[in-house]
């Protein structure tokens, strides 16, 4: 129950900042873990693109469901009755739709830092969806911040020239942030009144029910054969990235405008690149990393755009 109390409290600015940075530090590494399990960087593939989604989210759904049954059963039943239609749609968007697009693209050659980069399209999707459906204002500051951050994203994307043969795969990757953006905008109205932890975990349980029939065909044999490194990567995706990370994202949506939360996705590319660089230094036989000076410059510009977009002027009393 302590987790629920923390998530319901009104946060300070420093709490919001620390939660956001911690979330995207964890999520930035998720692209590396996905690539590792799918066989990037010359590693043996532990799963295919469907099997990885099934294994990751069955573990997450089991943990989330166990928590709800043990501590929040009545609240979960009541919330489900109030929002079952919205929950069903959100559970489809944030797990099967998002992850099948991302996993398929990464299995077919989109590297971690490029996959991470495409998530920065989410603020554009969220900004316009929130303006249309939630009535959030498209301020000049947000548009300027997005333009600056998009320029940094473009520098990173083009720093190594064109990616021959990647056009279709990158296009498929873009479907992932689009699905996540729709999920976020649909979740926002419910999260203004409901518990972020219950909303998130119910969604994960429903997602788990969706994909459970696929387990014997796509995940069970791979799980049995998984080695220690594979289990570490899978549990990292299931627990910190999903069970904890999804709840923090919902909590941020509860306390901030959807478009403001969306802009925090610009933290993904630089944090993914930094993490991949460090891992390649420590484990050169497992991870490969190559980044140009223009990619570093693009990351800095992206962060500047992020700060412009989310900064709010203090009102004098």
SVG drawing of the C-alpha trace seen along z (x, -y; Angstrom):
<svg xmlns="http://www.w3.org/2000/svg" viewBox="-18 -40 54 65">
<polyline fill="none" stroke="black" stroke-width="0.4" points="0.0,0.0 2.9,-2.4 3.5,-2.6 0.0,-3.8 0.3,-6.5 3.5,-7.8 1.9,-7.9 -1.1,-9.8 0.9,-12.6 1.3,-16.0 4.9,-16.0 7.5,-18.8 9.3,-20.0 12.5,-18.2 10.5,-15.0 9.1,-15.3 12.5,-15.9 14.1,-13.0 11.3,-10.7 11.5,-11.7 15.3,-11.4 15.3,-8.0 12.5,-6.7 14.2,-7.6 17.6,-6.3 15.9,-2.9 13.9,-3.2 17.0,-4.3 18.6,-1.0 15.6,1.0 16.4,0.6 19.8,2.1 18.3,5.0 15.8,5.6 18.6,5.5 20.6,8.0 17.8,10.5 16.9,10.2 20.5,10.9 22.0,7.5 25.7,6.7 26.5,10.3 24.9,11.9 22.9,15.1 19.2,14.3 17.4,15.5 13.9,14.6 12.2,13.6 10.2,10.4 6.9,12.0 8.4,14.3 10.2,11.4 7.0,9.4 5.2,12.5 7.9,13.4 8.5,9.8 4.8,9.0 3.7,12.3 6.3,11.8 5.2,8.2 1.5,9.1 2.1,11.8 4.0,9.4 1.4,6.6 -1.6,8.9 -0.1,10.4 0.3,6.9 -3.3,6.0 -4.7,9.2 -2.7,8.9 -3.2,5.2 -5.7,3.5 -8.3,6.1 -11.5,4.1 -10.1,0.9 -9.0,2.8 -12.5,4.3 -14.2,1.0 -11.8,-0.8 -12.2,2.0 -16.0,1.6 -15.8,-2.1 -13.3,-2.0 -13.3,1.5 -13.6,0.2 -10.9,-2.4 -8.6,0.1 -9.1,2.7 -8.0,0.2 -5.1,-1.1 -3.9,2.4 -3.8,3.1 -1.9,0.0 0.8,0.0 1.8,3.6 0.9,5.6 0.8,2.7 3.8,0.7 6.1,3.7 5.4,5.7 6.3,2.7 9.5,1.9 10.7,5.5 10.1,6.3 12.1,3.3 15.0,4.0 15.1,7.6 15.5,6.5 18.4,4.2 17.3,1.0 20.0,0.3 19.2,-0.7 20.1,-4.3 18.0,-4.7 15.0,-2.9 15.4,-5.2 15.5,-8.2 12.2,-7.4 10.5,-7.7 11.1,-11.4 8.3,-11.6 5.9,-10.9 5.8,-14.5 4.7,-15.6 1.9,-13.1 0.9,-13.8 1.1,-17.5 -1.5,-17.5 -3.6,-14.7 -3.8,-16.5 -4.7,-19.8 -7.5,-18.1 -8.9,-15.8 -7.8,-17.2 -8.0,-20.9 -4.3,-21.5 -2.8,-24.7 -0.2,-24.6 2.0,-27.4 4.7,-29.2 7.3,-27.9 6.3,-24.3 6.4,-24.7 9.9,-26.4 11.1,-23.7 9.9,-21.0 11.5,-22.6 14.9,-22.8 14.7,-19.3 13.6,-18.0 16.6,-19.7 18.8,-17.8 17.0,-14.6 17.6,-15.2 21.3,-15.7 21.5,-12.4 19.5,-10.6 21.7,-12.0 25.1,-12.0 26.1,-8.7 24.5,-9.4 21.5,-7.5 20.6,-4.1 20.2,-2.0 17.4,0.5 16.3,-0.9 13.5,-3.1 10.7,-0.5 12.0,0.7 12.4,-2.9 8.8,-3.6 7.6,-0.5 9.5,-1.7 7.6,-5.1 4.3,-3.2 5.5,-2.4 5.6,-6.0 2.3,-6.7 0.6,-3.9 2.2,-5.0 1.0,-8.6 -2.6,-7.5 -2.4,-5.3 -1.1,-8.3 -3.8,-10.7 -6.6,-8.1 -5.2,-7.4 -5.0,-11.0 -8.7,-11.6 -8.9,-8.5 -5.7,-9.3 -7.0,-12.6 -9.4,-10.8 -8.0,-7.2 -5.0,-5.6 -2.0,-5.6 -0.8,-2.3 -4.1,-0.5 -4.7,-1.9 -1.2,-0.8 -1.3,2.6 -4.8,3.4 -3.7,2.6 -0.7,4.9 -2.9,7.7 -5.3,7.3 -2.3,7.2 -1.1,10.4 -4.4,12.1 -4.3,10.9 -0.9,12.6 -1.2,15.6 -2.4,17.9 0.7,17.2 3.1,18.4 3.3,22.1 4.1,21.2 6.5,18.2 8.0,18.0 7.9,21.2 10.8,23.0 12.9,19.9 12.3,19.2 13.4,22.8 16.6,22.4 17.4,18.9 20.9,18.3 21.9,16.1 22.5,13.0 19.3,13.6 17.3,13.8 19.0,10.6 18.0,8.7 14.4,10.1 13.8,9.3 15.3,5.8 12.7,5.3 9.9,6.8 10.4,5.3 12.2,1.9 11.2,1.0 7.6,2.2 6.2,2.8 8.0,-0.2 8.5,-2.3 4.9,-2.2 3.6,-3.2 5.9,-6.2 4.8,-7.3 1.1,-7.1 2.0,-9.1 3.6,-11.8 0.5,-11.9 -1.6,-12.4 0.4,-15.4 1.4,-17.1 -0.2,-18.0 0.0,-15.1 2.0,-17.3 4.6,-18.3 5.1,-14.6 5.5,-13.8 8.4,-16.2 10.4,-14.2 10.8,-11.4 13.6,-13.5 15.8,-12.2 15.7,-8.7 18.3,-9.1 21.1,-10.7 20.7,-8.4 20.6,-5.3 23.7,-6.4 25.6,-7.1 24.6,-3.7 25.6,-1.9 28.9,-3.6 29.6,-2.6 28.5,1.0 30.7,1.3 33.7,0.2 33.0,2.6 31.8,5.6 33.4,5.1 32.8,8.8 29.0,8.3 28.2,4.7 29.3,2.6 29.1,-1.2 29.9,-3.8 28.9,-7.4 30.1,-10.5 30.7,-14.1 27.5,-15.2 25.5,-12.7 26.8,-14.2 26.0,-17.7 22.5,-16.5 22.0,-15.0 22.9,-18.4 20.6,-20.3 17.8,-17.8 18.2,-18.4 18.2,-22.2 14.9,-21.9 13.5,-19.7 14.4,-22.3 12.8,-25.1 9.6,-23.1 9.0,-22.1 10.2,-25.3 7.4,-27.3 7.7,-30.9 7.1,-31.6 4.1,-33.8 4.9,-36.7 2.7,-37.1"/>
</svg>
